[in-house]
Amino acid sequence: MNKELSTPLVSWTPSPTALTWLRSSGIVLAGSALVAICSHLTLPLWFTPVPLTMQPFAVLLLGLLLAPRLATATLVTYLVEGAMGLPVFAPGFGFGAGMAHLFGPTGGYLLSYPAAALLISHVWRGSSRSFSTALLSAAVGNLMILTCGFLWMTAYVHASAWTVLALTVLPFLPGDALKVVAAAAVAVGLQRARRHKA
């Protein structure tokens, strides 16, 4: 057989840049899927339009696991998916879907997610990456989420600051403390596992 005919006319190998882009895209989509799954783990509260959800845990964890740009891109992608009407936001609370939900009573929390993940990632990567600094990083990000939720609801309902605190912050402090600890524990555990494997 003629060697020229047996040799492929085109030999294509993905470039390192293409492989990096594909890997990053996969991480972003997987991360946004994690937040979407956690958003469906909800417990409604009768005295506030804000439900208890596992969304903040996912945001804190992604901020600890991902580099700043990747963490931000993941949460922006999540919000874009929700704005497009995909069922990624917490269901069943009469907020509507898509943009109506994004700019509803819980919009302050949702819109804070990219900035919170970015902040967590920066603080974590600028530290010694111990369990205590993971706790601090996650706590700072969680405080940003609660603050944005509070400020948004203040403008949304035009109620007193104390009333809004009772709706948006105080009921969630115990659960959020557990989410901070859980996210820090998972992140540090995965970090140690990678070190042992290396």
Sequence and secondary structure as in RCSB ss.txt:
>XXXX:A:sequence
MNKELSTPLVSWTPSPTALTWLRSSGIVLAGSALVAICSHLTLPLWFTPVPLTMQPFAVLLLGLLLAPRLATATL
VTYLVEGAMGLPVFAPGFGFGAGMAHLFGPTGGYLLSYPAAALLISHVWRGSSRSFSTALLSAAVGNLMILTCGF
LWMTAYVHASAWTVLALTVLPFLPGDALKVVAAAAVAVGLQRARRHKA
>XXXX:A:secstr
  HHHHS S      HHHHHHHHHHHHHHHHHHHHHHHHTSEE  TT S  EESHHHHHHHHHHHS HHHHHHHH
HHHHHHHHTT TTS  SSS  STHHHHTSTTHHHHHHHHHHHHHHHHHHHTS   HHHHHHHHHHHHHHHHHHHH
HHHHHHH   HHHHHHHHTGGGHHHHHHHHHHHHHHHHHHHHHHHHH 
